Amino acid sequence: MNDISLGKGANCVVPVTAVHAVLRWKAVPGAPDVDATALLLTADGTARGDGDFVFYNQPRHASGAVAHRGKRAGADGLVTDVIAVDRDGLEADVERVVLCAATDGGTFGEVSGLTLELLDAATGARLARYEMAGGPETALICGELYVRDGRWKFRAVGQGYDTGLAGLATDFGVVVEEEDVPVPAQPAGSGSASSRPTASGLAASRPAASGPVASGEERLPVELRERLALRKEQVSISLRKRGADGLRARVVLVLDASGSMSELYDDGVVAGVVERMAAVAAQLDDDGTMEAWVFADRPARLPDLRPADLPEWISLHVRLDDPWEHGQGERRAGQIDMRRIGWGNNEPSVIAKVRKEVRTDPSADPTLVLFFSDGGVYEDERIERQLRAAVQEPVFWQFVGLGRADYGVLERFDTLPNRSLDNVGFFAVDDITAVSDRELYDRLLSQFPGWVAAARRAGVLGPEASRTAP
């Protein structure tokens, strides 16, 4: 295999089973030191325990398949830290080995020449190279080794965290705390001894705002732009936990606009939902666009939402009109007369409209429908017929209940028999404003990647596009 230079998100086949992942950087006076670490993850994207965290104070996994080989400082000022991985030694339930890095006493923006190289453990031949540029992060997921369709592969990731090694490890289920513990003498070029994490206790994590910026996002207000960037990173993390990083999808938002929702609109809850769902579309859709519908007795198509238009779009379209105004008041260009859609609940009608639009205007990507309602579902038979008929369509329906209400057949859909694919997900929350982004995106995307894989196997979806990370 020729040496491959990878960009962020790219992947390549690894033709050997045993590799050395070599983290390399240039030692500069005053700059922080860097440590290489690894996490062994199962199919659900989490570590089984602290023993699946390999680092300087726990340098060898119990299986022997992953080991921290330590640092070396060269005469040219370059420092290396090495993680050895042997695919043949991995336990059966380990699906991925995530290769990470953490700084000691600074950020990656202060580190020069940071590179991850993948070498053949037997010959030393370089298989792949990934150059990284840092910012405010104190920990990075540099890349990952994983098995896909029987092939050993490597993906360049470049995911940043600003809470250090403890924050990164915690996000994958390892319990970590900062303790003042004796640190073994470090090799030349490795910096001074300091307080280092051990695999016990707990630390919070938050991904750094270092994700890609879609066209026009730079015009957003600073606080909104930062929230959007953080949320896009969290969506990426939720997908990565399920082995679906790089997945692309068409995203459709459906909002209940019936009378019972009025308080949720008035209190800004629905506006908050739209802002958080915009991050899902910005991460999943090629151009970040999200299609949108509202419904009550009748459905209505809203203009597409682009991240750059988020504040104005919410102001224009996330609203209910007073049904007693009888034509009073003015609407701006593009706004829907919300009174015309009625005041009741008719889920089957909007489901049928979305299905028709997907058929009329097909996409090469799978479609994810994000459907928000406060319940009052009573058209159980019609809803069931619609969603059963949609089983062979390239659409996954994710319903989210806003509060405690009667959600009818939606609550039972996961257990309904005689469907070739489970094309519906549902969960309800008492107060969505109290649910963290991490929990919300984990729950929102818990079934979609699995459905995509099953739908491809069943021929409902076409082969994975080349731009989509496998």
C-alpha positions in Angstrom: 0.0 0.0 0.0 1.3 3.5 -0.9 1.6 6.1 1.8 -1.7 8.0 1.9 -2.1 11.6 3.1 -5.6 12.0 4.6 -7.8 15.0 5.3 -10.3 15.3 8.1 -13.0 12.7 7.8 -11.2 10.7 5.1 -10.6 7.0 5.5 -8.4 4.3 4.0 -8.0 0.5 4.1 -5.3 -0.8 6.4 -3.7 -3.8 4.7 -1.9 -5.2 7.9 -3.4 -6.3 11.2 -0.7 -4.9 13.5 0.1 -1.2 13.4 1.9 1.5 15.3 0.0 4.8 15.6 2.7 7.4 15.9 1.8 10.9 17.2 4.5 13.4 16.2 5.1 17.0 17.0 7.9 19.5 17.3 9.2 20.4 20.8 9.1 24.2 21.2 10.2 26.1 24.3 7.1 27.2 26.3 4.7 24.9 24.3 2.8 22.2 26.1 3.7 18.5 25.9 1.4 16.0 24.2 0.3 12.5 25.3 -1.0 9.7 23.0 -3.9 7.6 24.4 -6.4 5.1 23.1 -10.0 4.0 23.9 -11.4 0.6 23.0 -15.1 0.9 22.1 -18.0 -1.6 21.6 -20.8 -1.4 19.1 -22.7 1.2 21.1 -19.7 3.6 21.0 -18.7 3.3 24.6 -15.9 1.7 26.6 -16.9 -1.3 28.8 -15.0 0.2 31.8 -11.8 2.0 32.9 -9.7 -0.9 31.6 -10.6 0.1 28.0 -8.7 3.4 28.5 -5.0 3.0 27.5 -2.6 5.8 28.5 0.7 6.5 30.3 -0.5 5.3 33.8 -2.3 2.3 32.3 -0.1 1.5 29.3 -1.3 -2.0 28.3 -4.8 -3.3 27.8 -5.6 -6.6 29.5 -6.1 -8.3 26.1 -2.6 -7.2 25.0 -4.0 -5.9 21.8 -3.5 -2.2 22.5 -0.4 -0.7 24.3 1.2 2.6 25.0 4.8 2.3 23.8 6.0 5.7 25.2 7.8 8.7 23.9 11.0 9.4 22.2 12.7 12.8 21.5 14.9 13.1 18.4 17.9 15.3 17.7 15.8 17.2 15.2 13.5 18.4 17.9 10.7 16.1 17.0 8.9 14.1 19.7 6.9 10.9 19.1 4.5 9.0 21.3 3.3 5.6 20.1 0.2 3.4 20.5 0.5 -0.2 19.2 -2.7 -1.9 18.0 -3.0 -5.6 17.0 -6.4 -6.3 15.4 -6.0 -10.1 15.9 -5.8 -9.6 19.7 -8.9 -7.5 20.0 -11.8 -9.1 21.9 -14.9 -10.0 19.9 -17.1 -7.1 21.3 -14.5 -4.4 20.6 -15.4 -2.7 17.3 -13.2 0.4 17.3 -10.0 1.7 18.7 -10.0 5.5 19.0 -6.6 7.2 18.9 -6.5 10.3 21.0 -4.1 13.0 22.2 -4.0 15.4 25.1 -1.9 18.4 26.0 -0.2 19.0 29.3 -0.2 22.7 30.3 -1.6 24.4 27.2 -3.7 24.0 24.1 -3.2 22.4 20.7 -3.1 25.8 19.2 0.4 26.1 20.8 1.6 22.7 19.4 3.7 22.8 16.2 3.6 20.1 13.5 1.1 17.8 15.0 0.8 14.7 12.9 -0.6 11.2 13.3 1.2 8.5 11.2 0.1 4.9 10.8 2.9 2.5 10.4 3.2 -1.2 9.6 4.3 -2.7 13.0 6.3 -5.4 11.2 8.2 -3.3 8.6 7.9 0.3 9.8 6.5 1.3 6.4 4.2 4.3 6.6 0.6 3.5 5.6 -1.2 6.8 6.2 -0.5 10.3 7.5 -2.9 12.9 9.0 -1.7 16.4 9.7 -3.7 18.3 12.3 -4.0 22.0 13.1 -5.1 22.8 16.7 -7.0 25.6 18.4 -8.4 26.0 21.9 -8.6 22.2 22.4 -6.8 20.4 25.2 -7.7 16.9 23.8 -8.3 15.5 20.4 -9.7 12.4 18.8 -7.0 12.1 16.1 -8.4 9.0 14.3 -9.9 5.6 14.7 -9.2 2.0 13.6 -12.3 0.0 12.9 -13.6 -3.0 11.0 -16.1 -2.5 8.2 -17.3 -5.3 5.9 -14.5 -7.5 7.1 -11.8 -4.9 6.3 -9.5 -3.2 8.7 -9.8 0.6 8.2 -8.5 3.9 9.5 -10.4 7.2 9.6 -8.9 10.7 10.2 -11.2 12.4 12.8 -9.8 15.6 14.3 -12.5 16.1 16.9 -11.5 18.6 19.6 -12.4 18.9 23.3 -11.5 21.8 25.6 -11.7 19.8 28.8 -8.7 17.7 28.4 -8.1 14.0 28.5 -10.6 13.5 31.4 -13.4 15.2 29.4 -12.7 13.2 26.3 -12.6 9.8 28.1 -15.7 10.6 30.1 -17.7 11.1 26.9 -17.0 7.5 26.0 -18.0 6.0 29.3 -14.7 6.0 31.2 -14.8 7.4 34.7 -11.9 9.8 35.1 -10.8 12.3 37.8 -7.8 14.6 38.2 -5.7 13.5 41.1 -2.3 14.5 42.4 -0.5 11.2 41.9 3.2 10.5 41.3 4.0 10.6 37.6 6.8 8.4 36.3 9.8 10.2 35.0 9.1 11.3 31.5 11.5 11.0 28.5 13.3 14.0 27.2 11.1 16.5 25.5 8.0 15.4 27.4 7.6 18.4 29.8 7.4 18.5 33.5 5.5 16.1 35.8 2.1 17.4 36.8 -1.3 16.4 38.0 -2.4 13.7 35.7 -5.8 11.8 35.3 -6.2 8.3 36.6 -9.0 6.0 35.6 -11.3 6.6 38.6 -13.7 9.3 39.6 -15.6 11.6 37.3 -15.0 14.6 35.1 -17.4 16.6 32.8 -16.7 17.0 29.1 -17.7 19.5 26.5 -16.6 19.4 22.9 -14.7 22.4 21.6 -16.3 24.6 19.0 -14.1 23.5 16.2 -16.4 21.9 13.7 -16.8 22.9 10.0 -18.7 26.1 9.3 -21.3 26.0 6.5 -21.7 28.9 4.0 -23.2 32.0 5.7 -22.8 30.8 9.3 -20.1 33.3 9.8 -22.8 36.0 9.6 -24.7 34.7 12.6 -24.5 36.5 16.0 -21.4 35.3 17.8 -23.2 33.5 20.6 -25.6 31.7 18.2 -22.7 30.7 15.9 -20.8 29.2 18.9 -23.9 27.3 20.1 -24.5 26.0 16.6 -20.8 24.9 16.3 -20.9 23.1 19.7 -24.2 21.4 18.8 -22.9 20.2 15.4 -19.9 18.7 17.2 -22.2 17.0 19.6 -24.3 15.6 16.7 -21.1 14.2 15.3 -20.2 12.6 18.6 -23.6 11.0 18.8 -23.2 9.5 15.3 -19.6 8.4 16.0 -20.8 6.5 19.1 -22.9 4.4 16.7 -20.1 4.0 14.1 -21.9 6.5 11.7 -19.5 9.5 11.7 -19.8 11.2 8.3 -23.3 9.9 7.6 -25.3 12.2 5.3 -29.0 12.6 5.3 -31.9 14.8 4.1 -33.5 16.3 7.2 -37.2 17.2 7.4 -38.6 19.0 10.5 -42.4 18.6 11.3 -43.9 20.9 14.1 -47.2 20.4 15.7 -49.1 23.7 15.6 -52.4 22.7 17.2 -54.0 24.7 19.9 -52.6 22.7 22.8 -49.1 23.7 21.7 -49.8 27.4 22.2 -48.0 27.6 25.6 -44.9 25.9 24.1 -44.8 28.4 21.3 -45.4 31.4 23.7 -42.6 30.2 26.1 -40.0 29.9 23.3 -39.8 26.1 23.7 -40.6 25.4 20.0 -38.1 28.1 18.9 -35.5 26.3 21.0 -36.3 23.0 19.4 -35.9 24.5 16.0 -32.5 26.0 16.8 -31.3 22.6 18.2 -32.6 20.7 15.1 -30.9 23.2 12.8 -27.6 21.8 14.1 -28.7 18.3 13.1 -29.4 19.4 9.5 -26.2 21.5 9.5 -24.2 18.4 10.4 -26.1 15.8 8.3 -27.1 17.6 5.1 -24.5 18.5 2.4 -25.6 22.2 2.4 -27.1 22.3 5.9 -30.6 22.9 4.7 -33.6 21.6 6.6 -37.1 21.2 5.1 -39.9 22.1 7.4 -43.7 21.6 7.8 -46.3 22.6 10.4 -49.6 21.0 10.9 -52.9 21.1 12.9 -56.1 20.1 11.1 -54.2 20.7 7.8 -50.5 20.6 7.0 -48.5 23.5 5.5 -45.0 23.6 4.0 -42.7 26.2 5.4 -39.7 27.7 3.5 -36.5 25.7 3.9 -34.3 26.6 6.9 -30.7 27.4 6.2 -28.3 27.9 9.2 -27.4 31.4 8.1 -31.1 32.5 8.2 -31.8 30.9 11.6 -32.8 34.0 13.7 -35.0 35.5 11.0 -36.5 32.2 10.1 -37.5 31.5 13.7 -39.0 35.0 14.0 -41.0 34.6 10.8 -42.2 31.0 11.0 -42.2 29.7 14.6 -45.5 31.1 15.7 -49.2 30.5 16.1 -51.8 33.0 14.9 -54.7 33.8 17.2 -57.7 32.1 15.6 -60.0 34.8 16.9 -58.3 37.6 15.1 -60.4 37.0 11.9 -57.9 38.5 9.4 -56.5 41.2 11.6 -52.8 41.8 11.6 -50.3 41.6 8.7 -48.1 38.8 7.6 -44.7 39.3 6.0 -43.6 37.8 2.7 -43.4 34.0 2.9 -45.3 33.6 6.1 -48.1 31.1 6.4 -51.5 32.2 7.6 -51.5 29.8 10.5 -55.2 30.1 11.2 -55.8 28.3 7.9 -54.3 25.1 9.1 -56.8 24.9 11.9 -56.5 24.2 15.6 -56.8 20.4 15.9 -54.6 17.3 15.3 -54.2 15.5 12.0 -51.0 13.7 11.9 -51.9 11.3 9.0 -52.3 14.3 6.7 -48.9 15.7 7.2 -47.3 12.3 7.2 -48.9 11.7 3.8 -47.6 15.1 2.5 -44.1 14.4 3.6 -44.1 11.0 2.0 -45.4 12.4 -1.3 -42.7 15.1 -1.3 -40.0 12.6 -0.8 -41.3 10.5 -3.7 -41.8 13.5 -5.9 -38.4 15.0 -5.1 -36.1 12.1 -4.3 -32.7 12.4 -2.7 -29.6 10.3 -3.0 -29.3 10.4 0.8 -31.7 8.8 3.3 -34.3 11.1 4.8 -34.6 11.7 8.6 -37.9 13.2 9.7 -37.9 14.9 13.0 -41.5 15.1 14.2 -42.4 17.1 17.3 -45.8 17.0 19.0 -47.3 17.4 22.4 -49.6 14.4 21.8 -53.3 14.1 21.7 -52.9 11.4 19.0 -56.2 9.7 18.2 -56.0 8.7 14.5 -54.2 5.5 15.4 -55.4 3.4 12.5 -54.7 6.0 9.9 -51.2 6.7 11.3 -50.4 3.0 11.5 -51.5 2.5 7.8 -49.3 5.5 6.7 -46.2 4.4 8.5 -46.6 0.7 7.6 -46.9 1.7 4.0 -43.7 3.8 4.4 -41.6 0.8 5.4 -40.2 0.4 1.9 -39.5 4.1 1.5 -36.1 5.7 2.2 -37.4 7.6 5.3 -36.9 7.1 9.0 -39.5 8.8 11.2 -38.3 10.0 14.6 -41.1 11.2 16.7 -40.5 13.3 19.9 -43.2 13.9 22.5 -43.1 17.3 24.2 -44.6 16.6 27.7 -46.9 14.0 29.1 -49.8 13.2 26.8 -51.5 10.5 24.8 -49.2 9.5 21.9 -51.3 6.6 20.8 -49.8 4.2 18.3 -46.5 6.1 18.2 -45.6 4.7 21.6 -46.3 1.2 20.5 -44.8 1.3 17.0 -41.5 -0.3 18.0 -43.3 -3.4 19.0 -45.7 -3.6 16.1 -45.2 -6.9 14.2 -45.1 -7.7 10.5 -42.8 -5.0 9.3 -39.7 -5.8 7.3 -37.9 -2.7 8.8 -38.4 -0.7 12.0 -38.8 2.7 10.3 -40.1 4.6 13.4 -38.5 5.8 16.6 -40.3 7.5 19.5 -39.5 9.0 22.9 -41.1 11.7 25.1 -39.6 14.2 27.5 -41.4 16.1 30.2 -39.4 19.3 29.6 -37.1 19.4 26.5 -35.5 22.6 27.7 -34.0 20.6 30.7 -32.5 17.9 28.4 -28.9 18.5 27.6 -27.7 18.6 24.0 -25.7 15.4 24.5 -28.7 13.5 25.8 -31.1 14.9 23.2 -28.9 14.1 20.2 -28.0 10.6 21.6 -31.7 9.8 21.9 -32.7 11.5 18.7 -30.0 9.6 16.7 -30.1 6.3 18.6 -32.0 4.3 15.9 -31.4 6.2 12.7 -27.9 4.9 11.9 -29.0 1.3 12.5 -32.0 1.8 10.2 -29.8 3.2 7.5 -27.6 0.1 7.6 -30.6 -2.3 7.6 -32.3 -0.3 4.8 -29.2 -0.6 2.7 -29.1 -4.4 3.3 -32.8 -4.6 2.3 -32.3 -2.6 -0.8 -34.6 0.2 0.4 -31.6 2.6 0.2 -29.0 2.5 -2.6 -25.3 1.8 -2.0 -23.5 4.2 0.3 -22.3 7.3 -1.6 -18.6 7.8 -1.9 -18.7 11.1 0.1 -20.2 9.3 3.0 -17.7 7.9 5.5 -18.3 4.1 5.6 
